[in-house]
Amino acid sequence: MPVYNFKKLTVVPPAKDFIDIILSKTQRKTPTVVHRGYAISRIRQFYMRKVKYTQQNWHEKLSTILDDFPRVDDIHPFYADLLNVLYDKDHYKLALGQLNTARNLIDKLTKDYVRLMKYADSLYRCKTLKRAALGRMCTLMKKQNPSLQYLEQVGNTCPDSPPSIPTRKKQNPSLQYLEQVRQHMSRLPTIDPNTRTLLVCGYPNVGKSSFMNKVTRADVEVQPYAFTTKSLFVGHTDYKYLRWQVIDTPGILDRPLEDRNTIEMQSITALAHLRACVLYVVDISEQCGYSLKQQASLFHSISPLFANKPLMVVCNKTDVTSLASLSEEDKELVRGMHAVTCKDEFGNIQSDLDASLEAVPTMSTLTEVSVSQVKALACEKLLSSRVEMKLKGRGASEALNRIHVALPAPRDGAARPPVIPQALEQVRTLREGPGGERRRTERDLQEEHGGAGVYSADFRKNYMLEKDEWKYDIMPEILDGHNVLDFIDPDIEAKLDELQREEDELQRQAELAGGMDMEDDDELDEDDKKMLAEIKLRKRKIVVAHRVKKTNANNAPMVPRKHDKDRRSTVKDMKAHMDSMGIDSSAAVERARTRSVSRGRKRARDDAEDGDEMMTEEEKRGRSLAKKERSRSRVRSPTPGSGIKDEAQAKKVLKMADGAQFKRNKAARRGEGDRHVPDLKPKHLFSGKRGIGKTDRR
C-alpha cells in the first residue's frame, strides 16, 4: 500500500479567493473586446468561450483537490483509522463528496447555458446568459466555503489539537473543512507502516519520550507533568547497518475504549495497526503518579493489541528504585507482565525464553544505564520475529520448494583416493625432506639485490614467446598509429655531422666576401667617400620626411573635396568675399596665414638644407647658432580660442580627460562616441492582448 506524503497536498483556498482566482484567469486568458456590429455567430462564440473556459478551470482545480486528498478506502488501515480519530471519517468523506457534487453541477450547468446561448439573438442576451452562468458557478462554490476552510486548518494547525468538526448549522461546509484537514495533515509525522519499527507505550510520564531522545536523533519535549506528548512522534536510529523507526506514543489511561480521548486513541491506533516491537515502559519508582498495580492493569487490558507482535516489558527509573528492592506483591506483578511477553501465539511459555524476574530488562533514561542494551534486545527480537513470519508465509515455502539440495549416495564399495600428480609429489618430498629446497620467490630476489626501492622486478622473464631471445627486444613505440622505429635513420648522426661541416664552410665563405667589401670601401678616395656620405644623408632625410608627412597627413585642416571640387577656397577669395559684405577680414586672414606657416617654414627649411651643402663650415656654424637662439626665444603659443594659456595647462587638461574616461571604460559604460539605436517602442509596453481577428505576429 502506498505511503502518502501529506505535506504536498494542494492548498484549498477560501470560496472568495477561489472565485477571484478563477474569474481573473478567465479575464486574462480570453478575449475582452466585442462589438454589437459583429455577426451574431461571432458574438455567441465569444461568450461561449468565456463560459467554457471558466467551467474548465473550475473542473481542473476541484479535480486536483479531490485527487490529492487520500481516499480512506485506498490507504493503509493505520492511516484510515488515524483519519477517523482526528477528523471523523464520515465528515471527511462528506466534504469530498460535496466538492465532487459541486464539480458535476458546474459541468452540467455549463452545458445548459451553452445550449441556451446558441439561440441568443443579440449581444445583450448573450452577455446576460454569460453573467448568469458565471454567477451560478460562484454561488455553488460559496456554499462550499466552510468545508474548504476546515480542511486547510487541519494541515496547518498543531497536530496536538485536531480541528473542530463544523456543525451542520453551516451550509455546505466542504471548503472550510477540507482546508482545516489539509493544514493538520501537513504536520503529521511521516510514518512507514511496513518498515522496522519500535513502538514505545505506557502510562503518562513513565519515560517514553526520554527513551526516544536517547536512542534517536529526535528532540521530543520532556516535562514533569502528564500528557506532555499529545501526538505521535517519529525518530530514526541505526542498528546493524539498518535504519529503524522509533515511534513515541501519547500516554494511555486505564479506562474503557469509549471514554478515551483523541490523544489516547492515537496510541491505540498505532498499537492496533503497526507491525512493530512494542516496548511497554513501567515506572517501578511510581514517580509518574500511577502505582505498579495500575500499570499492570493497563498492560493486561490492552494486551489484545499485542497479539502477533514481539513484546517487551521494560522497567525504567532503576536509578531511583531497583527491581530487587520491590515488595513481593510488586515483584509478582512485574513477573506476571514479563510472563506474557514470553508466551507464544497459543499461550504457552516458549522454552528458549526465561520468564523469571531476573530476565526482565531494566534501564534508567536519566543516567543512560542499559538504554543501548534495551534497544539492541528489542531490535533483535523484532528481526527474529520478522524472519519467522516470512518463513511461515507462502512465499518462503514456494522458494524452498524450488530449491533442491543434492546428497550423492555411494554406488559401490570401491575406494577412490584423491589423485595427486607425480611432479607435485616430488616437489613436496624435496621441500619437506632434510635440507629441502624451497622455490625462490621475488621477495628472495629482492633481498639479494639490495632490498625494496633498489631491486627492480624483471617482468619479461616469464613472457611466453616463440623464442626466448625475443623477451628483451626493444618494445616499439606507437605514435599516430605508426611505429616510431620505422622512421628512424640509422645514419642520422653521420648526416648531421656532414650538414654541420657544410654550414661552417658557407659561413667562412660569407666572412671572406664581407672582408672584400670592406677592402673595397677602404680603396675609395676622399671625393668618393664624401659623395657616399651625402647620398646616405639624403636618403635618410627622404625617409624622415616621408614618415613625418605620413604621420601628420590626417591632421591638416582642409575643405572636403565635395565642397570645393575646383580648389577655389583660398585666403584671397575669402578676403574678397568678406570685404564685399562689409566684414572686417583681417582677423580671419591672419588666422588662416598662421595655420599655413608651418608648411611654408618646412619648405623653406628643406630649401635651406639643400643650400647648406653649398655653404662653408663657418657659415653653417653661424646659421646653426642663430637657429638655436631663435628657438630659445620663441615660445609655442596655444591655439586661439581654446581657453588654454600654456603648455602645462594643456597637459593637465589631457590628463584630466583621460582620468574621466578611465572610470567609464573600466565600468564598460556607453560613451558619447558609442553608437546607440534608441528603442522608441519597447515591446513589453506596446505588445498587449490581440483583439478579435488580429492574428499577425507581435
Buried (B, 14 or more C-beta within 10 A) or exposed (E): EEBBEBEEBBBBBBBEBBBEEBBEBBEEEBBEEBEEEBEBEEBBBBBBBBBBBBBBBBBEBBEEBBEBBBEBEEBBBBBBBBBBBBBBBEBBBBBBEBBBBBBEEBEEBBEEBBEBBEEBEEBEBBBBBBEBBBEBBBEBBBBBBBBBBBBBBBBBBEBBEBBEBBEEEBEBBBBBBBBBBBBBBBBBBEBEBEBBBBBBBBBBBBBBBBBBBBBBEBEBEBEEEBBBBBBBBBBEBEBEEEEBBBBBBBBBBBEEEEEBEBBBBBBBBBBBBBBBBBBBBBBBBBBBEBBBEBBBBBBEBBBEBBEEBBBBBBBBBBBBBBBEEBEEEBBBBBBBBBBBBBBEEEEEBEEEBEBEBEEBBBBBBBEEBBBEEBBEBBBBBBBEBBEEEEEEEEEBEEEEEEEEEEEEEEEEEEEEEEEEEEEEEEBEEEEEEEEEEEEEEEEEEBEEEEEEEEBEEEEEEEEEEEEEEEBEEEEEEEEEEEEEEEEEEEEEEEEEEEEEEEEEEEEEEEEEEEEEEEEEEEEEEEEEEEEEEEEEEEEEEEEEEEEEEEEEEEEEEEEEEEEEEEEEEEBEEBBEEBEEEEEEBEEBBEBBEEBEEEEEEEEEEEEEEEEEEEEEEEEEEEBEEEEEEEEEEEEEEEEEEEEBEEEEEBEEEEEEEEEEEEEEEEEEEEEEEEEEEEEEEEEEEEEEEEEBEEEEEE
